[in-house]
Amino acid sequence: MRYDFLIIGSGITGTMIARELSKYDAKTIVLEKENDAANHATSANSAIIHSGYDPDPGSLKAKLNVEGNLLYDVLEKELDIPLYNNGAFMVAHDKDEEGLLQRYYERAKTNGVPGVEILDQQQARALEKNLADDVTKVLNLPSTKVTYPWEVAIAALENAVDNGVSFAKNKQVVSITADNEGYTVKTEDGTTYHTRYVINAAGAYTEKIAKMIEKKVPYHITPRKGEYMILDRRVAGFIQRTLYPTPDEKGKGILMVPQYHGNILIGPNSEHQASLDDVSTSKGGLKIVKEGALKLAKNIPFHKNIRTFSGVRASSSHKDFYIKESLEHSGFIHVAGIDSPGLTAAPAIAKYVVDTIIRPKETLIDNKTFNPCRKAITLYDDMSAEEKSVAFQSDARYGNLVCKCERVTEGDIVRHIHRSVNADSVKAVKKRSRAGAGLCQGGYCEHQVIKILAREFGKTPLEINYFSDQSNILKNETKVKK
Ligand SMILES: Cc1cc2nc3c(=O)[nH]c(=O)nc-3n(C[C@H](O)[C@H](O)[C@H](O)COP(=O)(O)OP(=O)(O)OC[C@H]3O[C@@H](n4cnc5c(N)ncnc54)[C@H](O)[C@@H]3O)c2cc1C
């Protein structure tokens, strides 16, 4: 089969583009090297839908950030995704930083950010009682929101698949060659795909992908790691808003971000590294994260930390997002340098790719059966008493509480496993259902999740992976009857 559009990568960028293309009558496929969508930067970031105060006026980042922020309100309804309209404060501690607040206030206005204002200490403290004592003024950014990033990407992909897009995971693209009608794309397992367009949305790997076909890649990816700690959801309410420091030459700085489910995320630092996929954390990095947080708030319950993690930003030498058709190969589209605010901008990036790059070259015919809506699964614990009764009568597995921290039942897990983008790894189940996302981080429930996955996919527990298709959790049986 020859595809019209082949998208490499199923992070937030690739999945949003897939959904956008599913509005049209075209054959589209998404190839992903991992065993699930959204396993890289899209699953390790600050989860903020930024207002747009930060990017340079006139840049693509500024335009797509503000547009993307507004589109999340639409996505909340269409894709039934979590969106927490909590706003943000950027804090200042002295006259110099107050000067920066003023500069960002003006920049936010120029970028079209709604509702920005500067508040004095008293006004700010009335709204956020745990602000650090030495905060003198804040920039109020009420249009800032928080989402659950991988769920947005998975929801967009599920919706795209429901509307006719194909998704192939465990398919690492290893070569791209131009042919008479477009491109031949090969994956590591030897599969060949023919396509008219290639859309390179491979995150930190975009340069590597581009080098498969381009003589001169017009950008260079300079990976930048950010480390985090995450506090247990029992700290919910400690702060209401996202707290930013004034930015420095390294970026937005170390933030405190109340999450949709009640946790508080603290981080990230910003360190250049050579590796595209080193997501380790370090004592030194986390010390910087803690010190940064103390400039934002007081009495931080650091002892409620349940996990540390890091993500890699796909920053590029181009500085701005690089979203252009190749100068060497017609139909090869770079969607590169998608670092922050890439999560926010993704829905607008998808529209930009389709409307400004593809549409001028192609007659796009509407997909008459396109349905913009996808429904999230309500966990048993969140159901009303009547709903619980109906659910339990239809499936007794709702009576088996698997994840005690996040209160996820076997019935919930099975429903999350079998959707149009299925979940066949432990991390895929965690991303969708939150089983393993709580205080014990899977210590008590992981073995049950493995058993459920094995049963649902007709595999042995030894074959169940955590993250990639080579991350088995169980290595061999220890109590085999001879
Ligand atoms: C520390 C940090 C904090 C951030 N905070 C925010 C924030 O608060 N708000 C915000 O708006 N943005 C934020 N961002 C930016 C945002 O997370 C990214 O811009 C966004 O997730 C990028 O998505 P993506 O789809 O382009 O890349 P990714 O999510 O990395 O996805 C790329 C995909 O391509 C796949 N792939 C790579 N090579 C191949 C291949 N050869 N074959 C097949 N598939 C391949 C990968 O496996 C991966 O799934 C942050 C980023 C980081 C790292």
The ligand as an SDF file (V2000), in Angstrom:
LIG
                    3D

 53 58  0  0  0  0  0  0  0  0999 V2000
   12.1260   18.9540   30.8160 C   0  0  0  0  0  0  0  0  0  0  0  0
   11.0730   19.4250   29.8460 C   0  0  0  0  0  0  0  0  0  0  0  0
   10.0610   20.2880   30.2600 C   0  0  0  0  0  0  0  0  0  0  0  0
    9.0950   20.7300   29.3530 C   0  0  0  0  0  0  0  0  0  0  0  0
    8.0240   21.4370   29.8110 N   0  0  0  0  0  0  0  0  0  0  0  0
    7.0550   21.8270   28.9430 C   0  0  0  0  0  0  0  0  0  0  0  0
    5.8810   22.4860   29.3990 C   0  0  0  0  0  0  0  0  0  0  0  0
    5.6290   22.6020   30.5950 O   0  0  0  0  0  0  0  0  0  0  0  0
    5.0060   22.9510   28.4710 N   0  0  0  0  0  0  0  0  0  0  0  0
    5.2190   22.7970   27.1430 C   0  0  0  0  0  0  0  0  0  0  0  0
    4.4160   23.2960   26.3650 O   0  0  0  0  0  0  0  0  0  0  0  0
    6.2840   22.0960   26.6790 N   0  0  0  0  0  0  0  0  0  0  0  0
    7.1880   21.6020   27.5530 C   0  0  0  0  0  0  0  0  0  0  0  0
    8.2560   20.8760   27.1200 N   0  0  0  0  0  0  0  0  0  0  0  0
    8.3600   20.5880   25.6990 C   0  0  0  0  0  0  0  0  0  0  0  0
    7.4820   19.4140   25.2800 C   0  0  0  0  0  0  0  0  0  0  0  0
    7.5260   18.3730   26.2280 O   0  0  0  0  0  0  0  0  0  0  0  0
    7.9900   18.9160   23.9480 C   0  0  0  0  0  0  0  0  0  0  0  0
    8.0610   20.0090   23.0690 O   0  0  0  0  0  0  0  0  0  0  0  0
    7.0850   17.8750   23.3380 C   0  0  0  0  0  0  0  0  0  0  0  0
    6.7810   16.8310   24.2350 O   0  0  0  0  0  0  0  0  0  0  0  0
    7.7770   17.3130   22.1100 C   0  0  0  0  0  0  0  0  0  0  0  0
    6.9530   16.3450   21.5480 O   0  0  0  0  0  0  0  0  0  0  0  0
    7.4370   15.5680   20.2650 P   0  0  0  0  0  0  0  0  0  0  0  0
    6.3120   14.7440   19.8280 O   0  0  0  0  0  0  0  0  0  0  0  0
    7.9940   16.5590   19.2870 O   0  0  0  0  0  0  0  0  0  0  0  0
    8.6850   14.6910   20.7610 O   0  0  0  0  0  0  0  0  0  0  0  0
    8.6800   13.3320   21.6150 P   0  0  0  0  0  0  0  0  0  0  0  0
    7.6470   13.3260   22.6630 O   0  0  0  0  0  0  0  0  0  0  0  0
   10.0860   13.1210   22.0390 O   0  0  0  0  0  0  0  0  0  0  0  0
    8.2630   12.2360   20.5670 O   0  0  0  0  0  0  0  0  0  0  0  0
    9.0970   11.8550   19.5060 C   0  0  0  0  0  0  0  0  0  0  0  0
    8.7790   10.4050   19.1750 C   0  0  0  0  0  0  0  0  0  0  0  0
    9.5190   10.0060   18.0270 O   0  0  0  0  0  0  0  0  0  0  0  0
    9.8760    8.6590   18.2080 C   0  0  0  0  0  0  0  0  0  0  0  0
   10.9920    8.3170   17.3320 N   0  0  0  0  0  0  0  0  0  0  0  0
   12.2590    8.8160   17.4030 C   0  0  0  0  0  0  0  0  0  0  0  0
   13.0380    8.2310   16.4610 N   0  0  0  0  0  0  0  0  0  0  0  0
   12.2480    7.3580   15.7980 C   0  0  0  0  0  0  0  0  0  0  0  0
   12.4960    6.4500   14.7220 C   0  0  0  0  0  0  0  0  0  0  0  0
   13.7030    6.3050   14.1870 N   0  0  0  0  0  0  0  0  0  0  0  0
   11.4640    5.7050   14.2720 N   0  0  0  0  0  0  0  0  0  0  0  0
   10.2240    5.8100   14.8360 C   0  0  0  0  0  0  0  0  0  0  0  0
    9.9540    6.6480   15.8690 N   0  0  0  0  0  0  0  0  0  0  0  0
   10.9460    7.4140   16.3330 C   0  0  0  0  0  0  0  0  0  0  0  0
   10.2380    8.5950   19.6840 C   0  0  0  0  0  0  0  0  0  0  0  0
   10.2600    7.2660   20.1710 O   0  0  0  0  0  0  0  0  0  0  0  0
    9.1650    9.4590   20.3040 C   0  0  0  0  0  0  0  0  0  0  0  0
    8.0360    8.7110   20.7040 O   0  0  0  0  0  0  0  0  0  0  0  0
    9.1940   20.3610   28.0070 C   0  0  0  0  0  0  0  0  0  0  0  0
   10.1920   19.4670   27.5980 C   0  0  0  0  0  0  0  0  0  0  0  0
   11.0850   18.9570   28.5170 C   0  0  0  0  0  0  0  0  0  0  0  0
   12.0670   17.9040   28.0920 C   0  0  0  0  0  0  0  0  0  0  0  0
  1  2  1  0
  2  3  1  0
  2 52  2  0
  3  4  2  0
  4  5  1  0
  4 50  1  0
  5  6  2  0
  6  7  1  0
  6 13  1  0
  7  8  2  0
  7  9  1  0
  9 10  1  0
 10 11  2  0
 10 12  1  0
 12 13  2  0
 13 14  1  0
 14 15  1  0
 14 50  1  0
 15 16  1  0
 16 17  1  0
 16 18  1  0
 18 19  1  0
 18 20  1  0
 20 21  1  0
 20 22  1  0
 22 23  1  0
 23 24  1  0
 24 25  2  0
 24 26  1  0
 24 27  1  0
 27 28  1  0
 28 29  2  0
 28 30  1  0
 28 31  1  0
 31 32  1  0
 32 33  1  0
 33 34  1  0
 33 48  1  0
 34 35  1  0
 35 36  1  0
 35 46  1  0
 36 37  1  0
 36 45  1  0
 37 38  2  0
 38 39  1  0
 39 40  1  0
 39 45  2  0
 40 41  1  0
 40 42  2  0
 42 43  1  0
 43 44  2  0
 44 45  1  0
 46 47  1  0
 46 48  1  0
 48 49  1  0
 50 51  2  0
 51 52  1  0
 52 53  1  0
M  END
$$$$
